């Protein structure tokens, strides 16, 4: 990588860098590791307690505090000792040999680049909206813990995602405060001479200049681009204004900046990743720019360049419905990428459009970013087992001759970065029983260790955690009410709401119709009776935003606010406005039960429920996403029957009834069934089982290890093989593909014979190859899986040839299957084959025996 920073005076202008010890403070303040390693919190709290409590942004604290205060504390021996210890720990982290370097020291992977539209790393860096950013941020943190050589690439938004207030009528109001880059824990990327690193990309008729920034995430660097450069026209400065704001044209510009600008930024930094990980289709233009870069370096055509580079690209889809992918009109693509296609890729616009279409010749079909990602990648994965199945259904039209189980989409189930979401009390408990390294390396003893924790200790964890949450909720609600002009008596009453000893349910996520946030409100009177039982009270904390353009989602928020205004409900239900990362932390640390009610199978994975695991919270969730594979009766509660249903209204009614019954007959009684010491032993056993079984399995550390070993390492090896010897293998692949496409239409089956003995069915088939090199294809017998299992495939051997009726040669293939199976289950087929080529992902030709 090229050298960027030159001196502290360049990195920290106008700050007291001359004070001895200030550089240590700046180093710690600019490392987002502080968002999950809370040992430095005391430093920032001592500098300015009030500002720290309000922002949790060390960089803001350090820039705001006076020079006198900095000098005073750095002259305090106790403060300086703590600072030196933290700096030493920071150095040890960077000098240590983590998991990747221990396990894969000789790997061909030297660098991977992780592209994402959003990253949720800290409330101090508000460039996230929800689930997608949550996954990206947690995986980047786990990458740091494990030492996997990854850099992140994203966008820096001037306003980010909107902030939320609730007005007197219960309506959501969207606010867009400006994110001053100078107050964010990021630094400008500068060249050795101090010049800011800026990139130029061409859009129709004009240039757009992009500024480059860096965020430090432990061992990992996250690079961010923004268009708010003084050299740009005002309209172009706002390209990176809002996350998911504006219309299709603005979204297209943002995705061009992310994909094309992001790859050029890596090149400017001297970073040459073997692996490019596309976190959703937003970043798919990176595959085009990566191919263009290879073309420039080698002089090869676009076809060869794509064949060479796609082996190193991984596409992770998070979308559970086909309509959820970004689509752009052909006219918009031609307007913004026409010149790029013809002059930089050497292809015409129709060939570019074909990469993003199901039917390449349909000139009216929209350009689908997910299709571009698929056609430019060497592997695709969903984010849970169920989502893998759903994605195979969604993408089946791209592979029309292939059975659904063979649609090339695998899955790696998401996990969350446990150190980011555990409370201080939970962290202390886990450290006592499992050690500090429990998330940075596999810990096989972890489940047994947590199962040995006493009921008393577990119950104390829950009481302390709920008490902390109640205090946070009171403070947040009273402050929100005061700022909205509420009566003083209402503000004061908010400071005394809730009981840390009562059963506390949590529901917090984006308010969207498919998430069914109002399923609990299906019968308001019944819910009210459940909440207000004097012997077994229940309290509910709600939070979440509806997209500013989602009227239905905003209406659901209003319905909850109206319900809460009922005199009885007011004591038992709170809606906390402006749901963000800090609020998420407090909620998942303190709730007893996390409620999740999406409409199956619309939640690709879901991660909010994973965050409660480390803190001893228990899930009550629809059998969707991760919970469909994680649920066991002793671990939590399941909603639904694990099937999809067409009648939404009917299933909502059925599952609302089921939800009430689970709460009334199982959750509430189990929580309040106490022994002589006042401890709910059955509840704690379920809690212990959940912590021991699910926490390690749904950790981002497990997820990142799987990505590394199942995708990054093989992709790096495949990419290196394809580019070796001036792209010899990639050229061979393109020639092979060209030959197959020219001949495929004339291939056909002749006679198919089967003879059976005591042990096997012996098949013999004739195949006309029309002069095609037999090594270019394989012939196999295929049968669908039994009871939904994996398909059965038997490769056939070419045993010779015989002349057909017109004298042309027919290749003879033979193969056998056990006679215990039905011969009628098997059908012969011809499929392409080439060393190292993923079929059908890279070539979806398939000829079936008729």
C-alpha positions in Angstrom: 0.0 0.0 0.0 1.2 3.5 -0.8 2.2 5.8 2.1 -0.6 8.2 2.9 -0.1 10.1 6.1 3.1 12.1 6.7 2.9 13.8 10.1 0.6 14.5 13.0 0.3 18.1 12.0 -1.3 17.0 8.8 -3.5 14.4 10.4 -4.7 16.6 13.2 -4.8 20.3 12.1 -5.6 22.9 14.8 -5.2 20.4 17.6 -2.6 20.6 20.4 -0.3 18.0 19.0 2.6 19.6 20.8 1.4 18.4 24.2 3.2 15.2 25.3 0.7 12.4 25.3 -1.8 14.0 22.9 -0.9 11.7 20.0 -1.8 8.7 22.2 -5.2 10.2 22.9 -5.7 10.9 19.2 -4.7 7.4 18.2 -7.2 5.8 20.6 -10.0 8.3 19.8 -9.7 7.6 16.1 -9.9 3.8 16.5 -13.5 2.6 16.4 -12.4 -0.3 18.4 -13.6 1.8 21.3 -17.1 1.0 20.2 -16.7 -2.6 21.4 -13.7 -2.3 23.8 -15.0 -0.1 26.5 -11.9 0.0 28.6 -11.1 3.5 27.2 -14.5 4.9 28.2 -13.1 6.2 31.4 -10.6 8.4 29.5 -13.2 10.2 27.5 -15.5 10.4 30.5 -12.8 12.2 32.5 -12.2 14.6 29.7 -15.8 15.6 29.4 -18.4 13.5 31.1 -21.5 15.2 29.8 -20.4 15.3 26.2 -19.2 11.7 26.3 -22.6 10.5 27.8 -24.4 12.4 25.0 -22.3 11.5 22.0 -20.2 8.4 22.8 -17.8 10.0 20.3 -14.2 10.1 21.6 -13.1 12.3 18.6 -15.7 14.9 19.4 -14.7 14.9 23.1 -11.0 15.3 22.2 -11.6 18.1 19.8 -14.0 20.0 22.0 -12.2 19.8 25.3 -9.9 22.8 26.1 -6.1 22.7 25.8 -6.0 23.4 29.5 -8.1 20.4 30.4 -5.9 18.1 28.2 -2.7 19.4 29.8 -4.2 19.0 33.3 -5.2 15.4 32.8 -2.1 14.4 30.9 -0.2 15.8 33.9 -2.2 13.6 36.3 -0.1 10.5 37.0 -3.2 8.2 37.5 -4.7 9.4 34.2 -1.4 9.1 32.4 -0.9 5.6 33.7 -4.3 4.5 32.5 -3.6 6.1 29.1 -0.2 4.5 28.7 -1.8 1.1 29.6 -4.5 1.5 27.0 -1.9 2.6 24.4 0.2 -0.5 25.2 -2.8 -2.7 24.8 -3.6 -1.1 21.5 0.0 -1.8 20.3 -0.1 -5.3 21.5 -3.3 -5.9 19.5 -1.6 -4.8 16.4 1.5 -6.8 17.1 -0.3 -10.0 18.1 -0.6 -13.0 15.8 -4.4 -13.5 15.4 -6.4 -16.5 14.1 -5.8 -15.9 10.4 -2.1 -15.6 10.7 -2.0 -18.7 12.9 -4.2 -20.9 10.8 -3.5 -19.6 7.2 0.0 -18.1 7.3 0.8 -19.5 3.9 -2.5 -18.6 2.2 -2.6 -17.0 -1.2 -5.0 -14.4 0.2 -3.1 -11.2 0.9 -6.1 -8.8 0.7 -9.8 -8.8 0.3 -12.0 -5.7 -0.2 -15.5 -5.6 1.4 -17.9 -3.2 -0.5 -21.1 -2.1 1.2 -23.5 0.8 0.9 -23.6 1.2 4.7 -21.6 0.2 7.8 -22.9 0.2 11.3 -19.8 0.6 13.5 -20.7 3.2 16.1 -23.3 5.8 16.8 -20.3 8.2 16.4 -20.2 7.4 12.6 -23.9 7.5 11.4 -23.5 6.0 8.0 -26.0 3.2 8.5 -29.7 2.5 8.3 -30.3 -1.0 9.6 -29.7 -4.7 8.9 -27.4 -4.4 5.9 -25.1 -2.0 7.7 -25.3 -4.0 10.9 -24.0 -7.1 9.1 -21.2 -5.1 7.4 -20.1 -3.4 10.6 -20.1 -6.5 12.7 -18.2 -8.5 10.1 -15.6 -5.8 9.8 -15.1 -5.9 13.5 -14.8 -9.7 13.5 -12.3 -9.4 10.7 -10.3 -7.2 12.9 -10.5 -9.6 15.8 -9.5 -12.5 13.6 -6.8 -10.7 11.6 -8.3 -11.5 8.2 -6.7 -9.2 5.6 -9.7 -7.2 4.6 -10.4 -3.5 3.9 -13.8 -1.9 3.8 -15.1 0.4 1.1 -18.2 2.6 1.5 -19.6 6.1 1.3 -19.5 9.0 3.7 -23.0 10.6 3.8 -23.4 14.3 4.6 -26.7 13.5 6.3 -26.8 9.7 6.5 -30.0 8.1 7.3 -32.7 10.3 8.8 -33.2 11.0 12.5 -36.6 10.6 14.1 -38.9 12.5 16.4 -42.5 11.7 17.3 -44.8 14.8 17.3 -47.8 15.4 19.5 -50.2 13.5 17.2 -47.9 10.5 17.3 -46.6 11.0 13.8 -43.0 10.4 12.8 -41.0 13.4 11.7 -37.8 12.9 9.7 -34.8 15.1 10.4 -31.6 15.3 8.4 -28.9 16.9 10.5 -25.6 17.5 8.8 -22.7 15.2 9.7 -19.7 17.4 10.0 -16.8 15.2 8.9 -14.5 17.1 11.3 -16.5 15.7 14.2 -16.6 12.1 12.9 -13.9 9.6 13.9 -12.3 9.7 10.5 -9.4 11.3 8.8 -8.8 12.6 5.3 -6.6 10.4 3.2 -3.6 12.5 2.2 -0.6 11.9 0.0 2.9 12.2 1.4 3.1 15.8 0.4 -0.1 16.6 2.3 -2.4 16.8 -0.7 -5.9 15.4 -0.1 -6.4 12.2 -2.1 -9.2 13.0 -4.5 -10.6 10.9 -7.4 -12.3 12.0 -10.6 -15.0 9.9 -12.2 -16.9 10.9 -15.4 -20.6 11.2 -15.5 -22.5 12.3 -18.6 -21.0 15.6 -19.7 -19.1 16.4 -16.5 -16.6 15.2 -13.9 -17.4 14.4 -10.3 -14.6 14.8 -7.8 -14.6 12.4 -4.8 -12.9 13.0 -1.5 -11.4 10.0 0.3 -11.5 9.3 4.1 -10.3 6.6 6.4 -11.8 5.1 9.5 -9.7 2.8 11.7 -11.6 -0.3 12.9 -9.1 -2.1 15.1 -6.7 -3.8 12.7 -8.9 -2.9 9.7 -9.2 0.2 7.6 -12.5 1.4 6.2 -12.2 3.7 3.2 -15.1 6.1 2.5 -15.8 8.4 -0.5 -17.9 11.5 -0.6 -18.9 13.9 -3.3 -19.0 17.1 -1.2 -16.0 18.5 -2.9 -15.8 22.2 -3.6 -14.9 21.5 -7.2 -18.3 19.9 -7.9 -21.4 21.6 -9.0 -23.9 22.0 -6.1 -26.2 19.2 -7.4 -23.2 16.8 -7.7 -22.0 17.6 -4.2 -25.2 16.1 -2.9 -24.7 12.7 -4.5 -23.6 11.3 -1.2 -26.0 13.4 0.8 -28.5 10.8 2.1 -28.4 7.1 2.6 -31.3 5.6 0.5 -32.7 9.0 -0.2 -33.8 10.5 -3.5 -35.0 8.7 -6.7 -33.5 6.1 -9.1 -31.1 8.6 -10.7 -29.5 9.6 -7.4 -29.3 5.9 -6.3 -27.5 5.0 -9.6 -25.0 7.8 -9.1 -24.3 6.6 -5.5 -23.8 3.1 -6.7 -21.4 4.3 -9.5 -19.4 6.2 -6.8 -19.3 3.1 -4.6 -18.5 0.5 -7.2 -16.3 2.4 -9.8 -15.0 5.1 -7.4 -14.4 2.5 -4.7 -12.3 0.3 -6.9 -10.3 3.3 -8.2 -9.6 4.4 -4.7 -8.1 1.0 -3.9 -5.9 1.3 -6.9 -4.8 4.8 -5.9 -3.8 3.4 -2.5 -1.8 0.7 -4.1 -4.2 -2.0 -2.8 -4.7 -5.0 -5.2 -7.2 -7.4 -3.6 -7.5 -10.9 -4.8 -11.1 -11.0 -3.4 -13.8 -8.4 -3.8 -16.8 -9.1 -1.5 -20.0 -7.4 -2.7 -22.3 -6.9 0.3 -25.6 -6.7 -1.7 -26.0 -5.7 -5.3 -25.5 -2.0 -4.6 -21.7 -2.4 -5.2 -22.0 -4.5 -8.4 -20.4 -1.9 -10.6 -17.1 -2.8 -8.9 -17.0 -5.9 -11.0 -17.0 -3.8 -14.2 -14.2 -1.5 -12.9 -12.2 -4.4 -11.7 -12.4 -5.9 -15.2 -11.5 -2.6 -16.8 -8.5 -2.3 -14.6 -7.3 -5.8 -15.7 -7.9 -4.8 -19.4 -5.7 -1.7 -18.9 -3.0 -3.8 -17.3 -2.9 -6.6 -19.8 -4.5 -5.4 -23.1 -7.1 -8.2 -22.9 -10.7 -7.9 -24.1 -13.5 -7.3 -21.6 -14.7 -10.9 -22.0 -11.3 -12.3 -20.9 -10.9 -9.6 -18.2 -14.3 -10.6 -16.7 -13.5 -14.3 -16.9 -10.2 -13.6 -15.1 -11.5 -11.3 -12.3 -14.9 -12.8 -11.6 -13.3 -15.8 -9.9 -12.2 -13.4 -7.1 -15.6 -11.8 -6.7 -18.2 -12.9 -4.1 -21.8 -11.7 -4.1 -23.8 -11.8 -0.8 -27.5 -11.2 -1.3 -29.6 -10.0 1.6 -32.9 -9.6 -0.3 -35.8 -12.0 0.3 -38.1 -10.8 -2.5 -37.3 -10.3 -6.2 -38.8 -6.8 -6.1 -36.2 -5.7 -3.5 -33.3 -5.5 -5.9 -32.2 -2.2 -7.3 -33.4 -1.9 -10.9 -32.7 0.9 -13.4 -34.2 1.8 -16.7 -32.2 1.0 -19.9 -32.3 4.7 -20.7 -30.7 5.6 -17.4 -28.0 3.0 -17.7 -27.2 4.1 -21.3 -27.1 7.8 -20.2 -24.7 7.1 -17.3 -22.7 4.1 -18.6 -22.9 4.3 -22.3 -19.6 6.1 -22.8 -18.0 3.9 -20.1 -19.1 0.7 -21.9 -17.9 1.7 -25.4 -14.8 3.7 -24.6 -13.5 2.0 -21.4 -14.9 -1.6 -21.6 -14.8 -1.9 -25.4 -18.4 -3.3 -25.5 -21.6 -1.8 -26.8 -24.4 -0.7 -24.4 -26.6 -3.7 -25.3 -23.9 -6.1 -24.1 -23.6 -4.1 -20.9 -27.4 -4.2 -20.4 -27.4 -7.9 -21.0 -25.3 -8.4 -17.9 -28.2 -7.0 -15.8 -31.1 -8.7 -17.6 -32.8 -12.1 -17.4 -33.6 -11.9 -21.1 -30.6 -10.2 -22.8 -32.6 -9.5 -26.0 -35.6 -7.8 -24.2 -34.8 -4.1 -24.8 -37.5 -3.1 -22.4 -36.3 -5.1 -19.4 -34.9 -3.1 -16.5 -31.2 -3.4 -15.5 -31.0 -5.5 -12.3 -28.0 -4.9 -10.1 -28.2 -8.3 -8.5 -28.0 -9.9 -12.0 -24.9 -7.9 -12.7 -23.4 -9.1 -9.4 -24.2 -12.7 -10.3 -22.8 -12.5 -13.8 -19.6 -10.9 -12.4 -19.0 -13.2 -9.4 -17.5 -16.6 -8.8 -19.8 -17.4 -5.9 -23.1 -16.3 -4.5 -24.5 -16.8 -1.0 -27.6 -16.0 1.0 -27.5 -15.1 4.7 -29.3 -18.0 6.3 -30.2 -21.5 5.3 -33.8 -20.5 4.5 -32.7 -17.4 2.7 -30.4 -19.6 0.5 -33.5 -21.6 -0.4 -35.5 -18.5 -1.1 -32.7 -17.0 -3.2 -32.5 -20.1 -5.3 -36.2 -19.6 -6.1 -35.6 -15.9 -6.9 -32.7 -16.5 -9.2 -34.0 -19.7 -10.9 -35.1 -17.7 -14.0 -31.4 -17.0 -14.7 -30.7 -20.7 -14.9 -33.8 -22.0 -16.8 -32.5 -25.5 -17.7 -31.3 -26.3 -14.1 -33.4 -27.8 -11.2 -33.9 -25.3 -8.4 -31.6 -27.2 -6.0 -28.7 -26.7 -8.5 -29.2 -22.9 -8.8 -25.8 -21.8 -7.6 -26.6 -20.0 -4.4 -25.2 -21.3 -1.1 -25.6 -19.7 2.3 -23.5 -18.5 5.3 -25.8 -17.5 8.1 -25.1 -14.1 9.6 -23.8 -13.7 13.1 -23.3 -10.6 15.3 -20.1 -9.2 16.8 -20.7 -10.2 20.4 -18.3 -7.8 22.1 -20.2 -4.9 20.5 -23.5 -6.0 22.0 -22.8 -7.5 25.4 -23.3 -5.4 28.5 -20.5 -4.8 30.9 -22.0 -7.3 33.3 -22.4 -9.9 30.6 -18.8 -9.4 29.4 -17.6 -9.9 32.9 -19.5 -13.1 33.3 -18.3 -14.5 30.0 -14.7 -13.5 30.8 -14.9 -15.3 34.1 -16.0 -18.6 32.6 -14.5 -18.5 29.1 -11.6 -16.1 29.0 -10.9 -12.9 27.1 -10.2 -14.6 23.8 -13.5 -16.4 23.5 -14.7 -14.6 20.4 -11.3 -14.2 18.7 -10.6 -18.0 18.4 -12.8 -21.1 18.5 -13.6 -22.0 22.1 -15.0 -25.6 22.2 -15.4 -25.5 26.0 -17.6 -22.5 25.9 -21.0 -24.2 26.0 -20.1 -26.4 29.0 -18.6 -23.4 30.8 -21.7 -21.3 30.6 -23.9 -24.2 31.6 -22.1 -24.4 34.9 -22.9 -20.8 35.9 -25.2 -20.8 38.9 -28.8 -19.7 38.9 -28.0 -17.0 41.4 -25.3 -15.5 39.1 -27.5 -15.7 36.0 -30.4 -14.1 37.7 -28.3 -11.3 39.1 -27.1 -10.6 35.5 -30.7 -10.3 34.3 -31.8 -8.1 37.2 -28.8 -5.7 36.8 -29.2 -5.6 33.0 -33.0 -4.9 33.1 -32.4 -2.2 35.8 -29.8 -0.5 33.5 -32.3 -0.6 30.6 -35.1 0.8 32.6 -32.9 3.7 33.7 -31.9 4.4 30.1 -35.5 4.2 28.9 -36.7 6.6 31.6 -33.9 9.1 30.8 -34.5 8.9 27.0 -38.2 9.2 27.2 -38.2 12.1 29.6 -35.7 13.9 27.5 -37.8 13.3 24.3 -41.0 14.5 26.0 -39.3 17.6 27.2 -37.9 18.5 23.8 -41.3 18.0 22.2 -43.0 20.4 24.6 -44.8 17.9 26.8 -46.3 18.9 30.2 -43.9 19.0 33.1 -45.9 16.4 35.0 -45.7 14.0 32.0 -41.9 14.5 31.8 -41.6 13.9 35.5 -43.8 10.8 35.3 -41.6 9.3 32.6 -38.7 9.3 35.1 -40.5 6.7 37.2 -41.9 4.4 34.7 -41.3 0.6 34.6 -40.0 -1.9 37.2 -36.7 -3.7 36.7 -38.1 -6.8 38.3 -41.1 -7.1 35.8 -41.0 -9.2 32.7 -39.6 -6.9 30.0 -40.3 -7.5 26.3 -38.5 -5.7 23.5 -39.5 -5.1 19.9 -37.2 -2.8 17.9 -36.6 -2.7 14.1 -37.6 -0.9 11.0 -41.4 -0.4 10.8 -42.4 -2.0 7.6 -45.5 -4.0 6.7 -43.7 -7.3 6.2 -42.1 -7.1 9.7 -45.7 -6.9 11.2 -44.7 -4.6 14.1 -48.4 -4.3 15.0 -49.1 -8.1 15.3 -49.2 -7.6 19.1 -51.9 -4.9 18.6 -54.2 -7.3 16.8 -56.4 -7.4 20.0 -55.6 -4.3 22.0 -57.8 -5.2 24.9 -56.2 -8.6 25.3 -52.8 -7.1 25.1 -53.7 -4.6 27.8 -54.9 -7.3 30.1 -51.7 -9.2 29.6 -49.6 -6.1 30.4 -51.5 -4.9 33.4 -51.9 -8.1 35.4 -51.2 -6.9 39.0 -49.7 -10.3 40.0 -47.6 -10.9 36.8 -47.1 -7.5 35.1 -45.4 -7.3 31.7 -43.7 -4.2 30.2 -42.9 -3.6 26.6 -40.3 -1.4 25.0 -40.7 -0.4 21.4 -38.5 1.4 19.0 -38.1 1.7 15.2 -38.3 4.0 12.2 -40.4 3.9 9.1 -38.9 5.0 5.9 -40.0 8.6 5.2 -41.8 7.4 2.0 -43.5 4.5 3.8 -46.9 5.8 4.8 -48.1 2.3 6.0 -45.0 2.0 8.3 -45.6 5.5 9.7 -49.2 4.6 10.4 -48.2 1.6 12.4 -46.1 3.9 14.6 -49.1 6.2 15.1 -51.2 3.2 16.2 -48.7 2.2 18.9 -48.4 5.8 20.1 -52.2 6.0 20.4 -52.3 2.7 22.2 -49.7 3.9 24.7 -51.7 7.0 25.5 -54.4 4.7 27.1 -54.1 5.4 30.9 -53.4 1.8 31.7 -51.0 1.1 28.8 -48.9 4.2 29.6 -47.5 2.4 32.7 -46.5 -0.7 30.7 -45.5 0.4 27.2 -42.8 2.8 26.0 -42.0 3.9 22.4 -38.4 5.2 22.3 -37.9 7.6 19.3 -34.8 7.9 17.1 -33.8 4.2 17.1 -30.0 4.0 16.6 -27.0 1.8 17.4 -26.6 3.1 21.0 -30.3 2.4 21.7 -30.0 -1.0 20.2 -27.2 -1.8 22.6 -29.2 -0.8 25.6 -32.3 -2.7 24.4 -30.6 -6.0 23.6 -28.7 -5.9 26.8 -31.7 -5.4 29.0 -34.8 -7.1 27.7 -35.9 -10.5 29.0 -37.6 -11.5 25.7 -36.9 -10.3 22.2 -40.1 -10.4 20.0 -39.8 -10.7 16.3 -42.8 -11.1 14.0 -41.8 -10.9 10.3 -44.0 -12.5 7.6 -42.1 -15.7 6.5 -40.0 -15.9 4.4 -39.4 -12.1 4.0 -36.7 -11.8 6.6 -33.5 -12.9 5.0 -31.6 -13.5 8.3 -32.4 -10.9 11.0 -29.7 -10.1 13.5 -31.5 -8.2 16.3 -32.5 -11.4 18.1 -28.9 -12.7 17.9 -27.7 -9.7 19.9 -29.8 -10.7 23.0 -28.1 -14.1 23.2 -24.9 -13.0 24.8 -26.8 -11.0 27.4 -29.2 -13.8 28.4 -32.2 -12.6 26.5 -34.5 -15.2 25.0 -36.1 -15.1 21.6 -39.8 -15.4 20.7 -39.7 -15.2 17.0 -41.3 -16.2 13.7 -39.7 -19.3 12.2 -38.0 -17.2 9.6 -34.4 -16.2 8.8 -31.8 -17.4 11.3 -34.5 -18.5 13.9 -35.8 -21.1 11.4 -32.5 -23.0 11.7 -31.7 -22.1 15.3 -35.0 -22.8 17.1 -35.3 -25.7 19.5 -38.0 -25.8 22.2 -35.6 -25.6 25.1 -33.9 -22.4 23.6 -36.9 -20.1 23.2 -40.3 -19.8 21.6 -41.4 -20.1 18.0 -44.2 -18.4 16.1 -45.8 -19.9 13.0 -45.7 -23.3 11.5 -42.5 -23.0 9.4 -44.4 -22.7 6.1 -45.3 -19.9 3.7 -48.9 -18.9 3.3 -50.7 -16.9 0.6 -53.5 -15.4 2.6 -51.7 -12.7 4.6 -54.8 -11.5 6.5 -55.7 -15.0 7.6 -52.2 -16.0 8.7 -51.8 -12.7 10.6 -54.9 -13.5 12.6 -53.8 -17.0 13.3 -50.3 -16.0 14.4 -51.6 -13.1 16.5 -53.6 -15.6 18.4 -50.6 -17.9 18.7 -48.5 -15.0 19.9 -51.0 -14.1 22.7 -51.2 -17.7 23.8 -47.4 -18.2 23.9 -47.1 -15.1 26.1 -50.1 -15.9 28.3 -49.5 -19.6 28.8 -45.8 -20.1 28.5 -43.6 -16.9 28.7 -45.3 -15.1 31.5 -45.9 -18.2 33.8 -42.4 -19.4 33.4 -40.9 -16.0 34.2 -43.0 -15.7 37.4 -42.7 -19.3 38.6 -40.2 -18.8 41.4 -38.5 -21.1 43.9 -38.1 -20.4 47.6 -35.3 -17.9 46.9 -37.4 -16.0 44.3 -35.5 -17.4 41.3 -37.3 -18.6 38.2 -35.4 -21.9 37.7 -37.1 -23.1 34.5 -36.6 -19.7 32.9 -32.9 -19.7 33.8 -32.5 -23.1 32.4 -33.9 -22.0 29.1 -31.7 -18.9 29.3 -28.6 -21.0 30.0 -29.3 -23.3 27.1 -29.8 -20.4 24.8 -26.6 -18.7 25.8 -24.5 -21.9 25.7 -25.9 -23.3 22.4 -26.7 -20.2 20.3 -24.2 -17.5 21.3 -21.1 -19.1 19.8 -23.0 -20.3 16.7 -24.4 -16.9 15.9 -21.3 -15.0 16.5 -19.8 -12.9 13.6 -16.5 -14.6 14.4 -18.0 -17.9 13.2 -19.4 -16.1 10.2 -16.1 -14.5 9.2 -14.2 -17.8 9.6 -16.7 -19.4 7.3 -16.4 -16.6 4.7 -12.6 -16.9 4.9 -12.3 -20.6 4.5 -15.3 -21.3 2.2 -15.0 -18.3 0.0 -12.0 -15.9 0.4 -9.3 -18.5 0.3 -10.7 -20.5 -2.6 -11.5 -17.3 -4.5 -8.0 -15.9 -4.0 -6.5 -19.2 -5.3 -8.9 -19.3 -8.3 -8.2 -15.6 -9.2 -4.4 -16.1 -9.1 -4.7 -19.1 -11.3 -6.8 -17.3 -13.9 -4.5 -14.2 -14.1 -1.3 -16.2 -14.2 0.8 -16.3 -17.4 -0.9 -13.2 -18.8 -4.4 -14.6 -18.2 -3.8 -17.8 -20.0 -6.5 -19.7 -18.1 -9.0 -16.9 -18.5 -8.3 -16.8 -22.2 -8.8 -20.6 -22.4 -12.1 -20.3 -20.6 -13.4 -17.7 -23.0 -12.4 -19.8 -26.0 -14.0 -22.9 -24.5 -17.2 -20.9 -23.8 -17.3 -19.6 -27.4 -16.9 -23.1 -28.8 -19.7 -24.4 -26.6 -22.1 -21.7 -27.5 -21.4 -22.2 -31.2 -22.0 -25.9 -31.1 -24.6 -26.3 -28.4 -27.7 -25.9 -30.5 -26.7 -29.0 -32.6 -25.9 -31.3 -29.7 -28.5 -34.1 -29.2 -29.2 -37.4 -27.6 -29.6 -40.7 -29.6 -30.7 -44.0 -28.1 -30.7 -44.5 -24.3 -30.5 -48.1 -23.1 -30.7 -49.6 -19.6 -29.9 -53.2 -18.5 -30.4 -54.3 -15.0 -28.6 -57.1 -13.0 -28.8 -58.0 -9.4 -26.8 -55.0 -8.2 -27.0 -52.2 -10.7 -28.8 -50.5 -13.5 -26.4 -50.1 -16.4 -27.1 -47.2 -18.7 -25.7 -46.5 -22.2 -26.5 -43.3 -24.1 -25.6 -42.0 -27.5 -24.7 -38.3 -27.8 -24.1 -36.3 -31.0 -21.3 -33.7 -30.3 -21.1 -32.2 -33.8 -17.3 -32.2 -33.7 -17.1 -30.6 -30.2 -14.1 -31.6 -28.2 -15.5 -34.3 -25.8 -13.4 -32.9 -23.0 -15.5 -29.7 -23.1 -18.6 -31.5 -21.7 -19.5 -34.2 -19.2 -22.5 -36.6 -19.5 -24.3 -37.8 -16.4 -27.4 -39.5 -15.1 -29.4 -37.2 -12.9 -32.3 -37.8 -10.4 -34.0 -35.5 -8.1 -33.3 -35.8 -4.4 -35.3 -38.2 -2.2 -37.6 -36.5 0.3 -36.1 -33.1 -0.5 -32.5 -34.3 -0.2 -29.6 -33.5 -2.5 -30.0 -34.4 -6.2 -28.3 -37.6 -7.3 -25.7 -37.4 -10.1 -23.7 -40.2 -11.7 -21.0 -39.2 -14.1 -20.8 -41.4 -17.2 -17.7 -42.6 -19.0 -17.1 -42.1 -22.7 -16.4 -45.6 -24.0 -16.1 -45.0 -27.7 -18.2 -44.0 -30.7 -20.4 -45.5 -33.4 -21.6 -44.1 -36.7 -25.1 -42.8 -36.9 -27.6 -43.4 -39.8 -25.9 -40.7 -41.9 -22.4 -41.9 -41.0 -21.6 -39.1 -38.5 -20.0 -40.3 -35.3 -22.0 -40.6 -32.0 -20.2 -40.7 -28.7 -21.1 -43.6 -26.4 -21.3 -43.0 -22.7 -21.9 -45.6 -20.0 -22.7 -45.5 -16.3 -24.4 -47.4 -13.5 -26.6 -46.7 -10.5 -27.6 -49.1 -7.7 -30.5 -51.4 -8.6 -32.1 -50.5 -5.2 -33.1 -47.2 -6.9 -35.6 -46.9 -9.7 -34.1 -46.6 -13.1 -37.0 -44.4 -14.1 -35.8 -41.7 -11.7 -32.8 -41.0 -13.8 -32.4 -38.8 -16.8 -29.3 -38.3 -18.9 -27.9 -34.8 -19.5 -24.9 -33.0 -21.0 -23.3 -30.1 -19.1 -20.2 -28.0 -19.8 -17.0 -28.8 -17.9 -13.8 -26.9 -17.6 -11.1 -26.9 -14.8 -11.9 -24.3 -12.2 -15.1 -23.0 -13.8 -18.3 -22.8 -11.7 -21.2 -24.5 -13.5 -23.9 -23.3 -14.0 -22.9 -19.9 -12.5 -20.4 -19.1 -15.2 -22.1 -21.0 -18.1 -25.7 -22.3 -17.6 -26.0 -24.5 -20.7 -27.6 -27.9 -20.0 -29.0 -30.4 -22.5 -31.5 -33.0 -21.2 -32.5 -36.3 -22.7 -36.1 -35.9 -23.9 
